[in-house]
Amino acid sequence: MEATMSAAAAPFLAPVVKPGDTVGFISPASPIYYTSWTPKTYPEHINQTVSPLGLKSKFAPHCFEEYGYLAGTDQQRADDVMAMFKDPSVKMIVANRGGWGCNRFIDMLDYEVIARNPKVIMGYSDLTGLLNAIHTKTGLVTFHGPMGLDQWWSKGDGVSGKVVHQMVQQAAPLRLTNTDNVPIRTITSGRARGKLVGGNLSVFSAMIGCTNCEASNKNRTLPLDLIIDQKIKPLGIPAFTGAMFGHDLDAQYTLPIGLEVEIDSASGTIQMLESAVRL
C-alpha cells in the first residue's frame, strides 16, 4: 500500500544551530523537583549535555519555580517561552521535562512574535501541546525530541545527541530508523507521505478539533507514542509500532513536526524528505 499527497508549500524553518550558539532551557510543564536534580546540580548536567555539541546554555527566569504540580504559574511559564523566543542570544529552546501544563497556557503566547523569531524548539510528552500549537499557528517546524532531563550521550550509545546534532546543526534529511536492540512491529505494511504531526496520544487527542491543532486535516503522518493497533489496523493505513521516540527509552530520535516525511511501515523507518532547519 502506498499513499501520496500533492506538493506542499516550502516549510517554515528555523535557522541552523551553530557551534557557540546558546540553548535556552524552559520548564513549561512540571518542575524538575519531581526528579533527583536540584537547581545546584542540574546546570552541570545541562552543561554536559550541550557542550559536546559546542553549545552554551541559559535558563529561563522561572526555570526552577514550583507551583503545585506546575513549574510556576501559567503566566510565568508562558512568559518564559516568550522570553526565549525574544532573546537574540538564544538560538535553540529545549524543555527541561514534560509532565503536565503546556495546554494551559498556549492561548497566552504571542504567535506573531514567535513567527518573527523562528528558533528550534524541542521536547516531548506534554510538550506535544506546545510544539503542535506553535506549528499550527505559525507554520514553524518544531522538534519532538530529547529534553534537558534526558541522558543524550551516556545512554543508548549517544544516539539521542547524535541525531539532534545531525538534524539541527548539520541540516541533514535523515532516515530515522531504530537501533538493533529496539524492535518494531508492523501493523499494516506500506508507505505513506505527508506532513508529520502528533506526539503523545493523551495530550494530542485533547487538542483534536481545536484551533491549536491541524491533525484533522488530510494527508498527515501521525506518530503516536501510545498507539493502539486495535484502533489503527482496521483503517488499513500504513502503520507500525515501536518507533524509537517518546518515554522510557535509553535513546530516541528527533521528529520534525510539520516536515514532509515518508514512512515505511514494513521496515519501520521515517525518511525526512527535506532538511528541518535552514542553512
C-alpha positions as CSV (number, residue, x, y, z in Angstrom):
1,M,0.0,0.0,0.0
2,E,1.2,3.5,-0.8
3,A,-0.3,6.9,0.0
4,T,0.8,10.1,-1.6
5,M,-0.1,13.8,-1.4
6,S,0.2,16.8,-3.7
7,A,3.2,19.1,-3.4
8,A,3.1,21.4,-0.4
9,A,4.5,24.9,0.1
10,A,8.0,25.2,1.4
11,P,8.2,24.6,5.1
12,F,8.9,27.5,7.6
13,L,12.2,26.6,9.1
14,A,14.3,27.9,12.0
15,P,18.0,28.8,11.3
16,V,20.6,26.0,11.7
17,V,22.1,25.9,15.2
18,K,25.8,26.6,15.0
19,P,28.8,25.9,17.4
20,G,29.0,28.6,20.0
21,D,25.2,29.2,20.0
22,T,23.2,29.3,23.2
23,V,20.4,26.9,24.1
24,G,17.6,28.3,26.3
25,F,16.1,25.9,28.8
26,I,12.5,26.3,29.9
27,S,10.2,24.4,32.3
28,P,6.8,24.8,30.6
29,A,5.1,21.8,32.4
30,S,6.1,20.1,35.7
31,P,9.0,21.2,37.9
32,I,12.4,19.5,37.9
33,Y,11.9,19.0,41.7
34,Y,10.0,15.8,40.9
35,T,13.3,14.3,39.8
36,S,16.7,13.7,41.5
37,W,18.1,17.0,40.2
38,T,18.3,20.3,42.1
39,P,18.9,23.9,41.0
40,K,22.5,23.4,42.2
41,T,23.2,20.1,40.4
42,Y,21.1,20.5,37.3
43,P,23.1,23.2,35.5
44,E,26.2,20.9,35.4
45,H,24.1,18.1,33.9
46,I,22.9,20.5,31.2
47,N,26.5,21.7,30.5
48,Q,27.5,18.0,30.0
49,T,24.5,17.7,27.6
50,V,25.2,20.7,25.3
51,S,29.0,21.0,25.5
52,P,29.6,18.0,23.1
53,L,27.6,20.0,20.5
54,G,29.7,23.1,21.0
55,L,26.8,24.9,22.6
56,K,26.2,27.1,25.7
57,S,23.2,27.1,28.0
58,K,20.9,29.7,29.5
59,F,18.0,29.1,31.9
60,A,14.7,31.0,31.6
61,P,13.8,33.3,34.6
62,H,11.2,30.9,36.1
63,C,13.1,27.7,35.2
64,F,13.3,26.4,38.7
65,E,9.9,27.6,40.0
66,E,7.4,25.3,41.7
67,Y,3.7,26.0,41.8
68,G,2.0,22.8,43.0
69,Y,2.4,20.3,40.2
70,L,3.5,23.0,37.8
71,A,6.8,24.8,37.2
72,G,5.4,28.2,38.0
73,T,2.1,29.8,37.2
74,D,0.6,29.7,33.7
75,Q,1.7,33.3,33.1
76,Q,5.2,32.6,34.3
77,R,5.6,29.6,32.1
78,A,4.1,31.4,29.1
79,D,6.4,34.4,29.8
80,D,9.5,32.1,29.8
81,V,8.6,30.7,26.4
82,M,8.2,34.2,25.0
83,A,11.4,35.4,26.7
84,M,13.4,32.7,25.0
85,F,11.9,33.5,21.6
86,K,12.6,37.2,22.1
87,D,16.2,36.8,23.4
88,P,18.5,37.3,20.4
89,S,21.3,35.4,22.2
90,V,19.2,32.2,22.3
91,K,19.2,30.1,19.1
92,M,17.6,26.9,20.3
93,I,15.0,26.2,23.0
94,V,14.7,22.9,24.9
95,A,12.3,21.9,27.6
96,N,13.7,20.6,30.9
97,R,10.9,18.0,31.2
98,G,7.3,17.2,30.5
99,G,4.6,16.2,33.0
100,W,1.6,18.4,32.6
101,G,0.7,22.0,31.9
102,C,1.6,23.2,28.4
103,N,-2.0,23.2,27.1
104,R,-3.0,25.5,30.0
105,F,-1.1,28.5,28.5
106,I,-0.8,28.0,24.7
107,D,-3.5,30.6,24.2
108,M,-1.4,33.1,26.1
109,L,1.5,33.1,23.7
110,D,2.2,35.8,21.1
111,Y,2.5,33.7,17.9
112,E,3.3,36.8,15.8
113,V,6.4,37.3,17.8
114,I,7.3,33.7,17.6
115,A,6.9,33.8,13.8
116,R,9.3,36.8,13.6
117,N,11.9,35.0,15.7
118,P,11.9,31.3,14.4
119,K,14.0,29.0,16.5
120,V,14.5,25.3,17.1
121,I,12.2,24.3,20.0
122,M,12.3,20.8,21.3
123,G,10.7,18.4,23.8
124,Y,8.2,15.6,24.1
125,S,5.5,14.2,26.3
126,D,3.4,17.2,27.5
127,L,5.4,19.4,25.1
128,T,3.2,17.8,22.3
129,G,0.7,20.6,23.0
130,L,3.2,23.4,22.8
131,L,5.0,22.0,19.7
132,N,1.9,21.4,17.7
133,A,0.3,24.7,18.7
134,I,3.4,26.7,17.6
135,H,3.5,24.8,14.3
136,T,-0.2,25.2,13.7
137,K,-0.2,28.9,14.5
138,T,3.0,29.9,12.7
139,G,3.9,27.1,10.3
140,L,7.3,26.7,12.1
141,V,8.7,23.2,12.1
142,T,9.2,22.2,15.7
143,F,11.0,19.2,17.2
144,H,9.7,16.2,19.2
145,G,13.0,15.1,20.8
146,P,15.0,14.7,24.0
147,M,14.7,17.1,26.9
148,G,17.1,18.5,29.5
149,L,16.5,15.7,32.0
150,D,17.4,13.0,29.5
151,Q,20.8,11.5,29.0
152,W,21.7,12.5,25.5
153,W,25.1,10.9,25.5
154,S,25.6,8.4,28.3
155,K,22.8,6.0,27.3
156,G,21.9,4.3,24.0
157,D,25.4,4.9,22.5
158,G,24.7,8.6,22.4
159,V,22.1,8.2,19.7
160,S,19.8,11.0,21.1
161,G,22.6,13.6,21.0
162,K,23.9,12.4,17.6
163,V,20.5,12.7,15.9
164,V,20.0,16.2,17.4
165,H,23.4,17.2,16.0
166,Q,22.7,15.8,12.6
167,M,19.2,17.3,12.3
168,V,19.6,20.8,13.7
169,Q,23.3,21.5,13.3
170,Q,24.1,19.7,10.0
171,A,20.6,20.2,8.4
172,A,20.7,16.5,7.3
173,P,17.5,15.0,5.9
174,L,17.8,11.8,7.9
175,R,16.4,8.4,7.5
176,L,15.2,7.7,11.1
177,T,15.5,4.0,12.0
178,N,15.6,2.1,15.3
179,T,18.8,0.7,16.7
180,D,19.1,-3.0,16.5
181,N,18.0,-3.6,20.1
182,V,14.7,-1.7,19.7
183,P,12.3,-3.8,17.6
184,I,9.4,-2.5,15.6
185,R,6.1,-4.3,14.8
186,T,4.3,-3.7,11.5
187,I,0.5,-3.3,11.8
188,T,-0.2,-2.7,8.2
189,S,2.6,-2.8,5.6
190,G,3.0,0.1,3.2
191,R,4.4,3.5,2.6
192,A,2.8,6.9,3.2
193,R,3.9,10.5,2.7
194,G,2.7,13.6,4.4
195,K,3.3,16.3,6.9
196,L,4.5,14.9,10.3
197,V,2.3,15.9,13.2
198,G,1.5,14.3,16.6
199,G,3.3,13.1,19.7
200,N,1.9,11.9,22.9
201,L,-1.6,10.5,22.4
202,S,-3.2,11.6,25.6
203,V,-2.1,15.2,25.0
204,F,-2.7,15.2,21.3
205,S,-6.2,13.7,21.4
206,A,-7.2,16.5,23.8
207,M,-6.3,19.0,21.1
208,I,-8.2,17.5,18.2
209,G,-10.7,19.9,16.7
210,C,-9.2,23.0,18.4
211,T,-7.6,25.9,16.6
212,N,-4.2,24.9,18.0
213,C,-4.0,21.6,16.2
214,E,-4.2,20.8,12.5
215,A,-4.4,17.0,12.8
216,S,-7.9,16.8,11.5
217,N,-6.6,17.8,8.0
218,K,-5.9,15.2,5.4
219,N,-2.5,13.8,4.5
220,R,-0.9,13.9,7.9
221,T,1.5,11.3,9.2
222,L,0.8,10.8,12.9
223,P,3.5,9.3,15.2
224,L,1.5,8.4,18.3
225,D,3.7,7.1,21.1
226,L,0.7,5.3,22.8
227,I,-0.7,3.9,19.5
228,I,-3.2,1.0,19.8
229,D,-3.3,-1.4,16.9
230,Q,-6.9,-2.4,17.5
231,K,-7.9,1.1,16.6
232,I,-5.4,1.6,13.7
233,K,-5.3,-1.8,11.9
234,P,-9.0,-1.7,10.8
235,L,-8.3,1.6,9.0
236,G,-5.9,-0.2,6.6
237,I,-3.4,2.5,6.5
238,P,0.4,2.0,6.7
239,A,1.3,1.8,10.4
240,F,3.8,0.3,12.8
241,T,4.6,0.4,16.5
242,G,7.9,0.6,18.4
243,A,9.3,3.7,16.7
244,M,12.2,5.0,18.8
245,F,10.7,8.1,20.3
246,G,8.9,9.1,23.5
247,H,9.1,7.7,27.0
248,D,11.2,5.1,28.7
249,L,13.9,4.8,26.1
250,D,17.7,4.9,26.6
251,A,17.9,6.8,23.3
252,Q,15.4,8.4,20.9
253,Y,15.4,10.1,17.6
254,T,14.1,13.5,17.0
255,L,11.0,14.0,14.9
256,P,10.5,17.3,12.9
257,I,6.8,18.3,13.5
258,G,5.4,19.9,10.3
259,L,8.0,18.5,7.9
260,E,7.3,16.3,4.9
261,V,8.3,12.7,5.5
262,E,7.7,9.2,4.2
263,I,7.1,6.3,6.5
264,D,7.8,2.7,5.5
265,S,5.9,0.6,8.0
266,A,7.4,-2.7,6.8
267,S,10.9,-1.5,7.7
268,G,9.8,0.8,10.5
269,T,11.6,3.8,9.1
270,I,10.8,7.5,8.7
271,Q,12.5,9.3,5.8
272,M,12.8,13.1,6.0
273,L,12.1,14.5,2.5
274,E,13.9,17.8,3.2
275,S,16.1,19.5,5.9
276,A,14.4,20.5,9.1
277,V,16.4,23.8,9.5
278,R,17.7,26.3,7.0
279,L,21.4,26.9,6.4
